[in-house]
Amino acid sequence: MVKHIAVIGSGTMGRGIAYTAALSGYQVALQDISEQAIAKARDYIETLLKTSLEKGYIQQEQGELVRENLTYTTSLEEAVKNTDLMVEAILEIMELKIDVFKQADEWAPAHAILATNTSTMSPTEIGATTKRPDQVIAMHFFNPVHRMKLIEIIRGLDTSDATMEIVRSVSENMGKETVEVNEFPGFVTSRMNCIIGNEAMNMLMEGVASAEDIDKAIKLGLNHPMGPLEMADLVGLDSRLRNMEYLYQSLGEKYRPSPVLVKYVKAGRLGRKSGQGFYKYQ
Ligand SMILES: NC(=O)c1ccc[n+]([C@@H]2O[C@H](COP(=O)([O-])OP(=O)(O)OC[C@H]3O[C@@H](n4cnc5c(N)ncnc54)[C@H](O)[C@@H]3O)[C@@H](O)[C@H]2O)c1
């Protein structure tokens, strides 16, 4: 039974996964290599607790539960040594993910499941670098984690049924719906989201319409809750570019990153996290 979850990487996704897991009653260790990232994650979680309490989304006791259940560390060994489930949420770079999995494979208990929150990449490739490929899987959460209903679960070639069932049950305990996907680059959601976002960026570059009007058209005309450019700003344009590059390499021309995306990342316009992307933020 899963009681302890180690979340690796405390950025946009890791801090949200840690908060949601702690609120669902799991003991959580949130790890990052950067002290600064840990401090930011702690501030984010404190602010989220405060606003959720004020708005009545959670009760006082639930806030206390989150604080009791959550610990922060910069040591991977410390985070995984007593864990039942690791969820890795570091940068979308295969070599970095493999390093984390190889080390976690040495330090985590034999029964522990090692999951990745990758948006596009192969849990089979990651699992093959460990001694437990049957216990490696992808748990793809969505941003912001505490509000989004879905976890897309991706089986690698050697992922066991037992691993699948445990991960599904943890996802349900976190109040999420799940879909099961057989591994293929970009799964269901990232592949679809990337192609819609890239088309919107190319339209912007071609002068078809302004960013505001492209987003408005897709929201009001196609009933999407967010426009594709707003969505890309939320995801982070650097993350989106890495996703597009991976899909382009693995699936071909259709996924070539829009030149406007490449240019914005070069300029440091990374979306909400840097204060400017397709829109400006305070
Ligand atoms: N941003 C999204 O909307 C979104 C949605 C679903 C999935 N994802 C996936 O989640 C993962 C994380 O994305 P993000 O947007 O949270 O990234 P982010 O850049 O916000 O955070 C990444 C964090 O990982 C830390 N890190 C880097 N190397 C590390 C290491 N070796 N050990 C521990 N920590 C390390 C960094 O310090 C940083 O704090 C990626 O694989 C991404 O594709 C992102």
The ligand as an SDF file (V2000), in Angstrom:
LIG
                    3D

 44 48  0  0  0  0  0  0  0  0999 V2000
    4.3680   22.7190  -17.1420 N   0  0  0  0  0  0  0  0  0  0  0  0
    3.3330   21.9440  -17.4610 C   0  0  0  0  0  0  0  0  0  0  0  0
    2.2170   22.4450  -17.7160 O   0  0  0  0  0  0  0  0  0  0  0  0
    3.4910   20.4390  -17.5030 C   0  0  0  0  0  0  0  0  0  0  0  0
    2.3240   19.6410  -17.5410 C   0  0  0  0  0  0  0  0  0  0  0  0
    2.4630   18.2440  -17.4960 C   0  0  0  0  0  0  0  0  0  0  0  0
    3.7330   17.6750  -17.4370 C   0  0  0  0  0  0  0  0  0  0  0  0
    4.8370   18.4770  -17.4230 N   0  0  0  0  0  0  0  0  0  0  0  0
    6.1610   17.8180  -17.3200 C   0  0  0  0  0  0  0  0  0  0  0  0
    6.5700   17.9030  -15.9620 O   0  0  0  0  0  0  0  0  0  0  0  0
    8.0070   17.9780  -15.9010 C   0  0  0  0  0  0  0  0  0  0  0  0
    8.3870   19.2280  -15.1170 C   0  0  0  0  0  0  0  0  0  0  0  0
    7.9020   20.3770  -15.7960 O   0  0  0  0  0  0  0  0  0  0  0  0
    7.7390   21.7810  -15.0520 P   0  0  0  0  0  0  0  0  0  0  0  0
    6.9580   22.6420  -15.9850 O   0  0  0  0  0  0  0  0  0  0  0  0
    7.2920   21.5570  -13.6570 O   0  0  0  0  0  0  0  0  0  0  0  0
    9.2810   22.2760  -15.0490 O   0  0  0  0  0  0  0  0  0  0  0  0
    9.9380   23.4760  -14.1910 P   0  0  0  0  0  0  0  0  0  0  0  0
   11.0180   24.0250  -15.0380 O   0  0  0  0  0  0  0  0  0  0  0  0
    8.8930   24.3910  -13.6590 O   0  0  0  0  0  0  0  0  0  0  0  0
   10.5680   22.7090  -12.9100 O   0  0  0  0  0  0  0  0  0  0  0  0
   11.5980   21.7500  -13.0190 C   0  0  0  0  0  0  0  0  0  0  0  0
   12.2990   21.6710  -11.6580 C   0  0  0  0  0  0  0  0  0  0  0  0
   13.1840   20.5410  -11.6980 O   0  0  0  0  0  0  0  0  0  0  0  0
   14.3380   20.8920  -10.9520 C   0  0  0  0  0  0  0  0  0  0  0  0
   15.4030   19.9800  -11.3470 N   0  0  0  0  0  0  0  0  0  0  0  0
   16.1520   19.9810  -12.4750 C   0  0  0  0  0  0  0  0  0  0  0  0
   16.9980   18.9290  -12.4700 N   0  0  0  0  0  0  0  0  0  0  0  0
   16.7710   18.2520  -11.3190 C   0  0  0  0  0  0  0  0  0  0  0  0
   17.3290   17.0800  -10.7430 C   0  0  0  0  0  0  0  0  0  0  0  0
   18.2820   16.3910  -11.3520 N   0  0  0  0  0  0  0  0  0  0  0  0
   16.8510   16.6690   -9.5310 N   0  0  0  0  0  0  0  0  0  0  0  0
   15.8740   17.3680   -8.8920 C   0  0  0  0  0  0  0  0  0  0  0  0
   15.3240   18.4940   -9.3940 N   0  0  0  0  0  0  0  0  0  0  0  0
   15.7650   18.9200  -10.5900 C   0  0  0  0  0  0  0  0  0  0  0  0
   14.5920   22.3540  -11.2970 C   0  0  0  0  0  0  0  0  0  0  0  0
   15.3990   22.9730  -10.3060 O   0  0  0  0  0  0  0  0  0  0  0  0
   13.1540   22.9000  -11.3210 C   0  0  0  0  0  0  0  0  0  0  0  0
   12.7720   23.3950  -10.0460 O   0  0  0  0  0  0  0  0  0  0  0  0
    8.5060   17.9510  -17.3420 C   0  0  0  0  0  0  0  0  0  0  0  0
    8.8190   16.6260  -17.6810 O   0  0  0  0  0  0  0  0  0  0  0  0
    7.2930   18.4530  -18.1310 C   0  0  0  0  0  0  0  0  0  0  0  0
    7.2860   18.0230  -19.4600 O   0  0  0  0  0  0  0  0  0  0  0  0
    4.7510   19.8470  -17.4320 C   0  0  0  0  0  0  0  0  0  0  0  0
  1  2  1  0
  2  3  2  0
  2  4  1  0
  4  5  1  0
  4 44  2  0
  5  6  2  0
  6  7  1  0
  7  8  2  0
  8  9  1  0
  8 44  1  0
  9 10  1  0
  9 42  1  0
 10 11  1  0
 11 12  1  0
 11 40  1  0
 12 13  1  0
 13 14  1  0
 14 15  2  0
 14 16  1  0
 14 17  1  0
 17 18  1  0
 18 19  2  0
 18 20  1  0
 18 21  1  0
 21 22  1  0
 22 23  1  0
 23 24  1  0
 23 38  1  0
 24 25  1  0
 25 26  1  0
 25 36  1  0
 26 27  1  0
 26 35  1  0
 27 28  2  0
 28 29  1  0
 29 30  1  0
 29 35  2  0
 30 31  1  0
 30 32  2  0
 32 33  1  0
 33 34  2  0
 34 35  1  0
 36 37  1  0
 36 38  1  0
 38 39  1  0
 40 41  1  0
 40 42  1  0
 42 43  1  0
M  CHG  2   8   1  16  -1
M  END
$$$$
